């Protein structure tokens, strides 16, 4: 009986269309310098593992009754964000960062209430209490924890936003928000509208 050859591991494509991101253990795009994090949060480079293995496409029907205004599903376990356009002609799947702990996590239904390109940032009262050394305000730019774009949700202080620190994506690394690579939040920003449905599970 002939010996079977070992299977060659192939990178997994995340997202559909031109913005698809190739993820693999040896992908240099995922290797980041450990110095000079632009996030105000603690360095999570060594302590928090990534999750890039459980992405799978999903159908919208188990989660939404319709896709009116578009629909966003955030799966906190697989650390993935799914988007369906209102007419279902566009589907996107993005890797995300998710909250660091259960007490920072919120689940349920909300919606996009505001869209901002070049967001500014201020820590929430709870963040400031935990980290009094943090600044009261950070203007838009490369030091801003919200990256290049933000979708504000109807829940106070909760957003889907970009990040300049790409090490955070695929990890439990946020203070409550959902983070995406800047190029992905820019694409999602152009797809989502005020009133887009959002479900976090």
Sine and cosine of phi, psi and omega as CSV:
sin_phi,cos_phi,sin_psi,cos_psi,sin_omega,cos_omega
0.00,0.00,0.77,-0.64,-0.07,-1.00
-0.95,0.31,0.61,-0.79,0.05,-1.00
-0.96,0.29,0.70,-0.71,0.05,-1.00
-0.98,0.19,0.61,-0.79,0.00,-1.00
-0.98,0.22,0.58,-0.81,0.04,-1.00
-0.89,0.45,0.63,-0.78,0.00,-1.00
-0.96,0.29,0.66,-0.75,0.05,-1.00
-0.99,0.12,0.78,-0.62,0.00,-1.00
-0.97,0.26,0.76,-0.65,0.02,-1.00
-0.95,-0.32,0.53,-0.85,0.07,-1.00
-0.91,0.41,0.44,-0.90,-0.01,-1.00
-0.99,-0.16,0.69,-0.72,0.00,-1.00
-1.00,-0.02,0.83,-0.56,0.03,-1.00
-0.95,-0.32,0.80,-0.60,-0.05,-1.00
1.00,-0.09,0.28,-0.96,0.01,-1.00
-0.83,-0.55,0.55,-0.83,0.05,-1.00
1.00,0.01,-0.35,-0.94,-0.15,-0.99
-0.90,0.43,-0.39,0.92,-0.10,-1.00
-1.00,-0.05,0.16,0.99,-0.05,-1.00
-0.85,0.53,0.64,-0.77,-0.05,-1.00
-0.92,-0.38,0.79,-0.62,0.03,-1.00
-1.00,0.05,0.81,-0.58,0.02,-1.00
-0.89,-0.46,0.78,-0.62,0.15,-0.99
-0.43,-0.90,0.30,-0.95,-0.08,-1.00
-0.87,0.49,-0.46,0.89,-0.05,-1.00
-0.97,-0.23,0.25,0.97,-0.07,-1.00
-0.96,0.28,0.90,-0.44,-0.03,-1.00
-0.90,0.44,-0.36,0.93,0.02,-1.00
-0.90,0.44,-0.39,0.92,0.00,-1.00
-1.00,0.02,-0.25,0.97,-0.01,-1.00
-0.99,0.12,0.87,-0.49,-0.05,-1.00
-0.87,-0.49,0.48,-0.88,0.13,-0.99
-0.89,0.46,0.64,-0.76,-0.03,-1.00
-0.99,0.11,-0.10,1.00,-0.02,-1.00
-1.00,-0.08,0.40,-0.92,0.19,-0.98
0.85,0.53,0.79,0.61,0.12,-0.99
-0.89,0.46,0.69,-0.72,0.03,-1.00
-1.00,0.00,-0.09,1.00,0.08,-1.00
-0.98,0.17,0.50,-0.87,0.02,-1.00
-0.99,0.11,-0.26,0.96,-0.01,-1.00
-0.97,0.26,0.17,-0.99,-0.04,-1.00
-0.91,0.41,0.43,-0.91,0.04,-1.00
-0.95,0.33,0.84,-0.55,-0.05,-1.00
-0.92,-0.38,0.26,0.97,-0.14,-0.99
-0.85,0.53,-0.64,0.77,-0.11,-0.99
-0.99,-0.17,-0.33,0.94,-0.21,-0.98
-0.98,-0.21,-0.35,0.94,-0.11,-0.99
-0.88,-0.48,0.89,-0.45,-0.04,-1.00
-0.95,0.30,0.47,-0.88,0.10,-0.99
-0.99,0.16,0.36,-0.93,0.16,-0.99
-0.79,-0.61,0.97,-0.26,0.03,-1.00
-0.81,-0.58,0.26,0.97,-0.15,-0.99
-0.98,-0.22,-0.28,0.96,-0.14,-0.99
-0.93,-0.37,0.36,0.93,0.07,-1.00
-0.94,0.34,0.72,-0.70,0.11,-0.99
-0.48,-0.88,0.52,-0.85,0.03,-1.00
-0.94,0.34,0.52,-0.85,-0.02,-1.00
-0.78,-0.63,0.39,-0.92,0.14,-0.99
-1.00,-0.04,0.57,-0.82,-0.06,-1.00
-0.96,0.27,-0.40,0.92,-0.19,-0.98
-0.87,0.49,-0.60,0.80,0.03,-1.00
-0.93,0.38,-0.22,0.97,-0.15,-0.99
-0.92,-0.40,-0.45,0.89,-0.06,-1.00
-0.72,-0.69,0.52,-0.85,0.07,-1.00
-0.99,0.16,-0.36,0.93,0.06,-1.00
-0.34,-0.94,0.10,-1.00,0.03,-1.00
-0.91,-0.42,0.48,0.88,0.02,-1.00
-0.84,0.54,0.74,-0.67,-0.06,-1.00
0.93,0.37,0.11,0.99,-0.07,-1.00
1.00,0.04,0.29,-0.96,-0.05,-1.00
-0.61,-0.79,0.69,-0.72,0.05,-1.00
-0.86,-0.51,0.81,-0.58,0.11,-0.99
-0.91,-0.41,0.81,-0.58,0.07,-1.00
-0.94,-0.34,0.90,-0.43,0.05,-1.00
-0.99,-0.11,0.96,-0.27,-0.09,-1.00
-0.94,0.35,-0.46,0.89,-0.01,-1.00
-0.95,0.32,-0.74,0.67,0.00,-1.00
-1.00,0.06,-0.10,1.00,0.01,-1.00
0.84,0.54,0.79,0.61,-0.04,-1.00
-0.69,-0.73,0.55,-0.84,0.07,-1.00
-0.90,-0.44,0.77,-0.64,0.03,-1.00
-0.94,-0.35,0.68,-0.74,0.06,-1.00
-0.78,-0.62,0.72,-0.70,0.14,-0.99
-0.84,-0.54,0.73,-0.68,0.07,-1.00
-0.96,0.27,0.27,-0.96,-0.06,-1.00
-0.83,0.56,-0.64,0.77,-0.01,-1.00
-1.00,-0.05,0.10,0.99,0.05,-1.00
0.90,0.43,0.27,0.96,0.03,-1.00
-0.99,0.15,-0.28,0.96,-0.01,-1.00
-0.85,-0.53,0.77,-0.64,0.10,-1.00
-0.75,-0.66,0.72,-0.69,0.05,-1.00
-0.74,-0.67,0.53,-0.85,0.06,-1.00
-0.74,-0.68,0.86,-0.50,-0.08,-1.00
-0.83,-0.56,0.61,-0.79,0.17,-0.98
-0.96,0.28,0.54,-0.84,-0.06,-1.00
-0.71,-0.70,0.24,-0.97,0.33,-0.94
-0.99,-0.14,0.47,-0.88,-0.03,-1.00
-0.75,-0.66,0.18,-0.98,-0.04,-1.00
-0.85,0.53,0.54,-0.84,-0.06,-1.00
-0.92,0.39,-0.52,0.86,-0.08,-1.00
-0.59,-0.81,0.25,-0.97,-0.05,-1.00
-0.90,0.43,-0.58,0.82,-0.03,-1.00
-0.93,0.36,-0.30,0.95,0.06,-1.00
-1.00,-0.07,-0.06,1.00,-0.14,-0.99
-1.00,-0.08,0.68,-0.73,0.10,-0.99
-0.81,-0.58,0.69,-0.73,0.02,-1.00
-0.85,-0.53,0.40,-0.92,0.05,-1.00
0.78,-0.62,-0.26,-0.97,-0.09,-1.00
-0.98,-0.21,0.69,-0.73,0.07,-1.00
-0.51,-0.86,-0.24,-0.97,0.04,-1.00
-0.42,-0.91,0.29,-0.96,0.06,-1.00
-0.97,0.26,0.82,-0.57,0.00,-1.00
-0.91,-0.41,-0.21,0.98,-0.03,-1.00
-0.37,-0.93,0.60,-0.80,0.03,-1.00
-0.82,-0.57,0.77,-0.64,-0.05,-1.00
-0.72,-0.69,0.81,-0.58,0.16,-0.99
-0.99,-0.11,0.79,-0.61,-0.09,-1.00
0.95,0.31,0.83,0.56,-0.05,-1.00
-0.95,0.32,0.48,-0.88,0.21,-0.98
-0.99,-0.12,0.07,-1.00,-0.11,-0.99
-0.52,-0.86,0.65,-0.76,0.17,-0.99
-0.72,-0.69,0.63,-0.77,0.02,-1.00
-0.92,0.38,0.52,-0.85,0.09,-1.00
-0.94,0.33,0.30,-0.95,0.06,-1.00
-0.82,0.57,-0.62,0.78,0.01,-1.00
-0.92,0.40,-0.65,0.76,0.05,-1.00
-0.89,0.47,-0.69,0.72,-0.04,-1.00
-0.91,0.42,-0.57,0.82,0.04,-1.00
-0.92,0.40,-0.65,0.76,0.02,-1.00
-0.96,0.28,-0.50,0.86,-0.10,-0.99
-0.71,-0.70,0.96,0.29,-0.07,-1.00
-0.88,0.47,-0.31,0.95,-0.02,-1.00
-0.98,0.20,-0.20,0.98,-0.01,-1.00
-0.93,0.38,0.51,-0.86,0.03,-1.00
-0.92,0.38,0.40,-0.92,0.03,-1.00
-0.98,0.22,-0.35,0.94,-0.08,-1.00
-0.42,-0.91,0.66,-0.75,0.10,-0.99
-0.79,-0.62,0.86,-0.51,-0.01,-1.00
-0.95,0.30,0.20,-0.98,0.09,-1.00
-0.84,0.54,0.52,-0.85,0.01,-1.00
0.62,-0.79,-0.11,-0.99,-0.12,-0.99
-0.92,0.38,-0.28,0.96,0.04,-1.00
-1.00,-0.09,0.02,1.00,-0.07,-1.00
-0.99,0.16,0.79,-0.62,-0.03,-1.00
-0.91,0.41,-0.25,0.97,-0.02,-1.00
-1.00,-0.03,0.07,1.00,0.04,-1.00
0.92,0.38,-0.57,-0.82,-0.15,-0.99
-1.00,-0.04,-0.40,0.92,-0.06,-1.00
-0.58,-0.82,0.44,-0.90,0.06,-1.00
-0.58,-0.81,0.65,-0.76,0.15,-0.99
-0.95,-0.33,0.91,-0.40,-0.03,-1.00
-1.00,0.07,0.68,-0.73,-0.04,-1.00
-0.98,-0.19,0.23,-0.97,-0.02,-1.00
-0.93,0.36,-0.29,0.96,0.12,-0.99
-0.98,0.20,0.78,-0.62,-0.01,-1.00
-0.87,0.49,0.70,-0.72,0.05,-1.00
0.97,0.25,0.01,1.00,-0.03,-1.00
-0.97,-0.24,0.71,-0.70,-0.04,-1.00
-0.58,-0.82,0.35,-0.94,0.28,-0.96
-0.95,-0.31,0.85,-0.53,-0.14,-0.99
-0.54,-0.84,0.15,-0.99,0.05,-1.00
-1.00,0.10,0.00,-1.00,0.12,-0.99
-0.48,-0.87,0.61,-0.79,0.09,-1.00
-0.99,0.10,-0.27,0.96,0.00,-1.00
-0.99,-0.16,1.00,-0.04,-0.13,-0.99
-0.94,0.35,-0.22,0.98,0.06,-1.00
-0.90,0.43,-0.36,0.93,-0.05,-1.00
-0.97,0.25,-0.40,0.92,-0.08,-1.00
-0.94,0.35,0.69,-0.72,-0.05,-1.00
1.00,0.06,0.14,0.99,-0.07,-1.00
-0.77,-0.64,0.31,-0.95,0.22,-0.98
-0.99,0.15,0.99,-0.14,-0.18,-0.98
-0.56,-0.83,0.07,1.00,-0.07,-1.00
-0.96,-0.29,0.21,-0.98,0.06,-1.00
-1.00,0.00,0.26,0.96,0.05,-1.00
0.64,-0.77,-0.45,0.89,-0.05,-1.00
-0.99,0.11,0.12,-0.99,0.07,-1.00
-0.95,-0.30,0.85,-0.53,-0.06,-1.00
-0.96,-0.29,0.59,-0.81,0.06,-1.00
-0.77,-0.64,0.35,-0.94,0.19,-0.98
-0.83,0.56,0.54,-0.84,-0.03,-1.00
-0.84,0.55,-0.63,0.78,-0.01,-1.00
-0.93,0.38,-0.48,0.88,0.02,-1.00
-0.98,0.20,-0.65,0.76,0.03,-1.00
-0.92,0.40,-0.53,0.85,0.05,-1.00
-0.89,0.45,-0.66,0.75,0.03,-1.00
-0.93,0.36,-0.72,0.70,0.00,-1.00
-0.89,0.46,-0.61,0.79,0.05,-1.00
-0.83,0.56,-0.65,0.76,0.00,-1.00
-0.97,0.25,-0.35,0.94,0.00,-1.00
-1.00,-0.02,-0.62,0.78,-0.07,-1.00
-0.99,0.17,0.42,-0.91,-0.01,-1.00
-0.77,-0.63,0.24,-0.97,0.18,-0.98
-0.86,0.51,0.78,-0.63,-0.03,-1.00
0.99,-0.10,-0.07,1.00,0.09,-1.00
-0.85,0.52,0.76,-0.65,0.00,-1.00
-0.94,0.35,0.60,-0.80,0.03,-1.00
-0.72,-0.70,0.75,-0.66,0.09,-1.00
-0.77,-0.63,0.81,-0.58,0.09,-1.00
-0.96,-0.29,0.82,-0.57,0.00,-1.00
-0.84,-0.54,0.00,0.00,0.00,0.00
